Amino acid sequence: MIRHPSRYFANARPAGVLLLGLLLSILAGCASTPRLNETSERTLPRQAFIEGVPFHAQRDYQCGPASLAMVLNQSGVAVPMETLIPQVFIPGREGSVQPEMLATVRRHGRIPFVLNDSFDALLTEIAAGHPVVVMQNLSLPAWPMWHYAVAIGYDRDTEEMTLHSGEEAQRIESFRRFDATWARSGRWSFIALPPGELPHAASERRTLEAIATFEQVQGAEATLPAWEAYVERFPDSAMGFFALGNARHATGDTEGAIEGFRNAVARRDDHGAAWLNLGLLLRAHDKPEEARQALTRAAELPGPWQQRAQEALET
Amino acid sequence: MKTLCRFLSPLLILALVLGSVSATAAPLPASDLVSTQAALSAESATADRERIQEILSRADVQEQLVAQGVDLDEVEARVAALSDEEARQMAEQLDQLPAGASVVGALLVVFLVLLVTDILGLTNVFPFTR
């Protein structure tokens, strides 16, 4: 039996509509209003808005330099957007990449802290008064449209975010739409803080690494306040006290350095590098007996510093 | 770049080996403390080979950035401000890294799909849908 061709067409339209409807309901299922965990639900204020964050409208594809200018200006660095463009924009890519966004913050004397990838982390920092640079994919994964914006406020009652974004200051976006576009970057975000201030929503380890990288670029003197703040926030961190000891030593504070290394080994008795540094400093500071004890301990511990400690003992 | 690596690698290995020999042979002044960076990379078990890789990747990133139109005067300072991890990431996948720019390749079909997803609140491409 041969069917009339027009009957295929008659079925095709409802089938297409059905397919589209199905597809959209699947897509819609992926996005929902983000939920906060119990602690943030209780402790975070209902509304928060950071007053006075300067707005720079992006030109062409330059949302990266514009976002950087906003957070740097807010933290007291008076750098114009024009200076930032040649420092972070990649003409061949017509955009700016994440590692260089962080690197440019370091060049201007601020520490970039990448936040935990959660909605809680974002709201926590906004509530603490830190404008947050967020990366969004405004489009779908298949045709990405990557974008940097600065989150400056939220309202949990109306479920809306406030962002300086693109050419629009204080743009309002619903939590749902914002989170859908933000989730596509893996919820990537960072804040830029002067040394001495710490994020509330970044892990201990990440915070430590962020400060250590900043020190590599800007040197020990500029970084010292950050290490002081770090050991105050994480008083059990042996690595924090070790880094503090090194920074103090580099700025000529030998006694402070010795105290830092002592604190490090008090928290972790198997910290070979801290024992070794403590021993070397004590010896240079005319305390041969204590120096010998520290170096002996360092020489006992297997690891990359054992050999150096043994050699130091013999000389 | 491949040939450059072939020449540079032995030189770098030599430099690093010599560097560590002279440091251990001479009596240690107190300024030769273990640095925070060295202790951190020792914790994450960074071998000498990876350190060489990181030095090479910085040179590589510079080259790639210049090829992408970055100013010669700027490129050195830009790469110097990257962490080792970031430099490696850039060297390996600069082309795949998302670059914040807010443009989208516009095909009509794509336009229509995005229009619908915009209206549904899944995307944020067209300002007039809000």
Interface residues (C-beta under 8 A of the other chain):
Chain A: L24 L27 A28 C30 A31 Q58 Y61 C63 G64 S67 P86 Q87 V88 I90 P91 G92 R93 E94 G95 S96 V97 Q98 P99 E100 M101 L102 A103 T104 R106 R107 M135 Q136 N137 L138 S139 L140 W143 P144 M145 W146 H147 Y148 G166 E168 E173 S174 R176 R177 A180 T181 S185 L208 E209 A212 T213 E215 Q216 V217 M239 F242 A243 N246 A247 H249 T254 A273 L276 N277 L280 L281 R283 A284 H285 G303 P304 W305 Q307 R308 E311 A312 T315
Chain B: T24 P27 L28 P29 A30 D32 L33 V34 S35 T36 Q37 A38 A39 L40 A42 E43 L65 A67 Q68 G69 V70 D71 E74 A77 R78 A80 A81 L82 S83 E86 A87 Q89 M90 L94 L97 P98 A99 G100 A101 S102 V103 V104 G105 V110 V113 L114 V116 T117 L120 G121 L122 T123 N124 V125 P127
